[in-house]
Amino acid sequence: MAYQWDSSLETGYEKVDNQHRQLVAALNDLIEASAEGKSHEEIFRTLDFLTAYTIKHFADEEKLQLEFDYPDYLVHKRYHDEFKITVGEMTKQIRREGPTEALIGQVTLAIGNWLLNHIKGDDFRMAAYIKARS
């Protein structure tokens, strides 16, 4: 099941939205690589990109929050930190057990659901606060 980017996911803050689009695309790339039976090496490369880009995106968001003195920064950062741990554990599981389509499906569903909920909740609030102060 691929994830579709649409206007309901736009925070209105261009840099954040562009990075969210990249995350959704990377998630879809992982789903596609698994469904098409790509090599383990290619699936791991796609997974590594998704993981690294998630870390970069979170760092960029946190920097933005500090720049605008976002009052929920510590809570937002904690969500990011917890999710990075979860993604790291899932990545280790895939490397340990192999990138089966079923396991990739579980992982992409968990990541996708968390990401969409985070965007529509925490990131919308953050973007609204920053836009009001820009």
Residue pairs with C-beta under 8 A, 6 or more apart in sequence:
1 31
1 109
2 28
2 31
2 32
3 24
3 27
3 28
3 112
3 116
4 24
5 20
5 21
5 24
5 25
8 120
9 17
9 20
9 24
9 116
9 119
9 120
10 17
11 17
11 20
11 119
11 123
11 124
11 126
11 127
11 128
12 127
12 128
12 131
13 127
13 130
13 131
15 60
15 64
16 60
16 61
16 64
16 123
16 126
16 127
19 53
19 56
19 57
19 60
19 61
20 57
20 115
20 119
20 123
22 53
22 57
23 50
23 53
23 54
23 57
23 115
24 112
24 115
26 46
26 49
26 50
26 53
27 50
27 108
27 111
27 112
27 115
29 46
29 49
29 50
30 43
30 46
30 47
30 50
30 104
30 107
30 108
31 104
31 105
31 108
33 42
33 43
33 46
34 43
34 99
34 101
34 104
34 105
34 108
35 101
38 46
40 98
40 99
43 94
43 99
43 104
44 94
44 95
44 99
47 91
47 94
47 99
48 91
50 111
51 87
51 88
51 91
54 83
54 84
54 87
55 84
58 80
58 83
58 84
61 76
61 80
61 123
61 126
62 73
62 76
62 77
62 80
64 70
64 126
64 130
65 73
65 76
65 77
65 126
65 130
66 73
68 129
68 130
68 133
68 134
70 76
70 126
70 129
70 130
71 129
72 122
72 125
72 126
76 122
76 126
79 118
79 122
83 114
83 118
86 110
86 114
87 111
90 107
90 110
90 111
93 103
93 107
94 103
94 104
94 107
97 103
